């Protein structure tokens, strides 16, 4: 079965320090991986995606993610955290359904708190 | 939140009542989706539609119904058969294809009176 795991419910980091939000996946075939961010009572905003090519993907707001095929991971990173980065982060994988269509499988989310 | 609108922002349901959540997009996307979000459970797929006049059940379709009469619109009805409807509901859309990004609306919070 295809799945996504975010092993940390919450990550705390001091402002200005680097941050990492972890994601591991289990899929058959080549994975198409995504990161989204959600602010309170809002929809999800797309941050970045990995389709193919360079293992380091750069996205919005200074975020980047590193795809590691051997470790089946797609961790989200930022060199210097801001208080405004505090939000709920979701990792997702695009999954091929039996019908030939696609759906997303989301992780359970990681709450990031950046402390001033 | 792009070109996807959801209404209302908050919705209150009385016991035994059916309620309908609206989702409209002007992105010319073929595919549309409904998710339910509960604390600590991430997003769960309710229904999805790849083209007009066609839709498929997701992982938690019981107690919900949808229609897709127009490309731009994908309303979700929460029926009285859904015994625990309190949640945050998110609509999303995308072009078909494995590489396409899914974009989300701002959400509707459904509460039971």
Interface residues (C-beta under 8 A of the other chain):
Chain A: X9 X32 X34 X36 X41 X42 X43 X44 X45 X46 X49 X51 X90 X92 X94 X96 X99 X101 X102 X103 X104 X106 X107 X108 X109
Chain B: X1 X4 X6 X31 X33 X35 X40 X41 X42 X43 X45 X48 X50 X56 X58 X88 X90 X92 X96 X97 X98 X99 X101 X102 X103 X104 X105 X106 X107 X109
